[in-house]
Amino acid sequence: MGLEGQETARQPQETLPPTANGSGPSQEFEGRWPEIPEMSPCVAGVIPVIYYSVLLGLGLPVNLLTTAALTRLAARTRKPSYYYLLALTASDIVTQVVIVFAGFLLQGAVLARQVPPAVARTANILEFAANHASVWMAILLTVDRYSALCRPLQHRAASSPGRTRRAIAAVFSAALLMGLPFYWWLDVWRDADPPSTLDEVLKWAHCLTIYFIPCAVFLVTNLAIIHQLRRRGQSSPQPRVAKSTAILLGITTLFALLWAPRIFVMLYHLYVAPVHRDWRVHLALDVANMAAMLNTAVNFGLYCFVSKTFRATVWQVIHDARLPCTLGSCQRAWQQSLC
């Protein structure tokens, strides 16, 4: 995502509506980077701060609960799909802490971006690494489901908890390495000049690794999975779609929909208009970033909707968390009655 994500700490005069000689709707594009004398106003105001605060306040506890439930399911069944979902949830937690909390709220709103450039650039590495880990973990899950449905014999022979953990570790390591070049990622909110060659390379690398390549993998494998399920449906009067397959289709569909606006706005910014000087692109990137970050908090609802086993495990986790408190209260009451 990068620390270009949300301009939440603008000067008071920049929160005013665009004027006639500013970057308002009446301004026509003239060339690739129009000459507009003023910075674009932050028309979203405090809405992003409220949105990200709610997203973090609800999404982080939900993801922690998801982690506890998936840990139990993975230990109980030793299925690779549960390990991949657990790693995906861990990536979402890191994304929420590093990007939503540290990037958008702490640095963008509280500190007003007054941090050393080296610190901000180092944070870029962690932010992009978290995003890459999340989406490529979904690719691992997709490949696993494709192998289980289309090549079941090979999948049974090759799958094991040890192999699954090594694949997860490899994806996390690769995600960190893929984040290193984004140390030189430019802040699009203050990018008033036409993009350099390095800027274009980094933005296209971001769009390819975070969206276009993963979506191509999702499309091909999901079509193969759906085709295999249809073939099975023709030979079985009551075709059954596995819960893990339904969860996979939901995860990939939500990712494609929620990340599409950000990718479109990034390319539009690269070739048409700068965020720095056009309030419409500024607002579009605000909304696109909010939609992309929503992807880190929606999987819990998807799991609960699809899987009865997951719902039961969640209730068990909640019950076990409340039980020690209840036992402690009963013990104190019993001791008081003796006194």
N, C-alpha and C positions, 0 to 999 in steps of 0.2 A: 504493500500500500504506500509506504513512504510517508515522510512527515510533511509532504505537500498536502496531505489529506484534507485538513479542515482549517480554514482561516477563522478562528473563533475569537481572536483578540485584536480587533481593528480599532482604529481611532474613532472617537465619537462622531466626527464629521463625516466619516466614511459610511455610516449607517443610514445616511439620508437617501431618499429616492434619487435616481439618476436625473440629472438636469438635461436641458436641451442640448447643451454643448458637451455633454459627457458621453458615456457609452450606453445611452438609452436605446429604446426600440427604433427611434428615428434614424439612428446612425447606420448607414449602409456600409457593407464590407467593400473595401477597395484594395484588392490584392491580398496577399497571404497574411500580412500582419498590418492592419490598419493603424494609421497614426492618430491616436486619441490621446489628448494631453493629460487626462486624469486617470487615476487608478479606479478600478471597478469597485463599486460599493458592495458591502456585505449585506445583501438584502435579506438573508436568512436570519440575521440578528442572533438572538440567544437560543433559537430553536435547536440548532445542532448540539449545544451544551446540554439542554434538557433531554434531547433524544439519546445522546450517548450516556448520560447519567442513568436514565431508565434502562437502557440496553445493558449496561454493565451491572446495575443493581439486580436485574432479573436474570440476565444471561449467565453470569458467573456462577451463582448458586445452582442454577439448573444444570449447567455443565458439570459441576462438581458432583451433583446427584447422579447424573448420567455416568460419570466415571466410576462411582461406587457400584452402580448396578451392573455395568458392563464388566467390571473386574470380577464380580461374583459369577456372572455368566461365563466368562472366559475360563475361570478356574474350574467351574463345574463341567463344562462341555468340551473345553480345549479345542473349540472350532476356530479356524483362522479368521473367519468373518468377524467374530467378536473381538479378536485382538486388533484387527484393522479398524473397527469402529472405535475401540478404546484409544488407539493412537490418533485417530481423526479428532476425537473429542479433546485429547490433550493438546493437539495443535490449535483447536479453537480457543482453548483456555489461554494458551500463550498469546494468541492473536488479540484476545480481549485485554489481557494485561499490558502487553507491549504497545499495541496500536491504540486501542480505545482509551485505556487509562493513561498510560505514559505519554502517548503521542497527542491524542485529541484533547483530553481533559487536562492533564497535568501540565504539559508543555504548551498546548495551544491556548487554554483558557486561564489557568492559574498563573503560570510563569510568563505568559504572553510572549513565548518564543525567545525569551532572553536567556539562551543557553549558548555555550561555546560552539562554533561550527563543527569542530571535531567530534563533540559529543552527539550533535544532531546527525552527523553523517554516520557515526558508528551505530546509532539507533536505527538508521535506515537498513543496515545489514540485518539486524534482528527482525525488523518488521517484514522485510521481503522474505527472509528465511521462514518466518512463521506462516506467511501466506503460501509459499511454495510447498511447505510440508503439509499443509492442510489439503491442498488440491491434489498433490501427487499421492497422498495417502488414499484419497478417493479413487485414484487410478489403480492403486494396488487392490483395493476392494473390488473394483470393476473387473480386473483381470482374474481375480480369484473366483468371482461368481461365473464369469465366462468359462473358466476351466472346469468348474464344478458341474455346470450344466451341459456343456458341449463336449467335454473330454473327461468324463467322470472317472474312468479307470486311471488315467494319468494323474488326475487330481488326488485321488486317494493314495496313490503310491508316493507322490511327491510332497504332500502336505504333512507338516508336523509343527508342533509349537516352536521347536528350535529354529526351523527354517523360517517360520513366520516372523519370529523376533529378529532374526538376522536381516530379513527384508525390510522390516520397519526401521531398524538401526541404519541401514544403508540409505533409506529415503531421507531420514533426518539429517544424516551427514551430507548427502547431496544437496539438500535444501540449504544448509548453512553455506556450502561452497557456492551455490548459485546466488546467494545473497551478497557475496563479497563485492562483485562489480558495482552494486548499487550504492556503494560508499560515495560514488561520484554522481548520484542522482540529484538533479537540480530541483529546487523548490518551485513548482509551477506557479504558485501564488505571487512570486516576486520575479518571475521570468519575463522581463519586459522586452528582451531582445529576441530576434529569430533564433530557433534552435540550432545548436552546433551539431556537427557530425556525431560526437559522443552522445549528445542528448537524444538524437534520433535513434541511435543504436540501442541505448538503454530503454527507451520507451517501447521500441518494437520488441526488444527482448522481454520486457515485462508483459506486453500483450500476448506474445507467443507462448511463453512458459506458463503464464497464469491462466490463459483462457483458450486461445485458438488450438494449441496442441492437445490440452486436456479434453476440450470439447470434441475434437476429432476422434480421440480414443473412446470417449463416452458414446459418441454416435455409432461408431463401427461395432463396438462390443455390445451395446444395448440392442442394436438391430439384430445381431447374431443371437442374442439371448431370446429376444421376442420371437424370432423365426423358429428357434428350437422349441420354445414353449408352444407355439402353434402346431408344430409337428407332433408334439406329444399330445396336444389336445385332440387331434384328429384320430389318434389311436386309443384315447381314453375318454369314456363318456363323461367323466367328472375331472377335468384338468385342474391341477392344484399348483398355484404359484407360491413358491417358498417365501417365507417372510423376509429372509435376507435379500432375496431378489427384488421384492417390492420396495424394501428400504433403499436398495441401491438405485432403483429407478427414480425414487423420490429425491434422494440426495443429489444425483446428477442433474435432474431437471431443475431443482431449486437453485443449484449453483449457476447453471447456464442462464437462468432468468435474472437472478439478483446481481450477477457480475456483468451482464451485457451493457447496462447503462454506463458503467465506469469505463469500460474498454472503448465504447463509442465516443465518449467525451474526451478521453485521452487522445485518440486519433484526430478528433475534431480540433482539439487544442494544438496538436502538433502541426496541422496543415492548413488550418483556416483562421483561427482567432486565438489570441492569448487570453488566459484567465486573468492576467494582470490588468487588462484594459477593457474587458467586455463583461458586464455584469451578468449577461445571460449565460455565458460559459461558466462564470463563477458560481452562479446558482445551480446550474446543471451538474457541476462537479460536486457541490455540496450534497445534492440529492443522490447522486450516483454513489458517493462514498457511504452515505447512510444505508442505502440499499445493499451494498456489498458487505458491510459489517453486520447487517441483519442475518446474513448467512451463517454467522458463528453461533446463533442462538435458536435457530428453528429446528435443528435436528431432534431435540428432545421431544417436541410435539409430534414429529413424524414417527419416531420410534414408538411412542405411546399409542398413536393412532393405528399403527400397523400390527404391532406385536403384543399379544396378550401376555406372553412370557416376560417381556420387558416390563409391562405394567405391574405384573405380580412381583417382580424382583424389586422394582422401585418402592412399592408399598412395604416390602420386607425390609428394605434398607431403612425406610422412615420409621418403621415399627421398632427395629433393633436400636436405632438411635434414640428413641424415646424411652425404651425399656429401662436402661440404666438409671435415668432420671426418676422414673416411676418407682423403681426398687429403692433408690436412695431416699425418696420422700417417705415411703412406707417404713423404712428402717428408722428414720428420724422420728416419725410419729410413734412407732412402737417404743423407742427409747424414752420419749417424753411421757408416754402413758405409764411406764414403769416408775418414773420419778414422781 
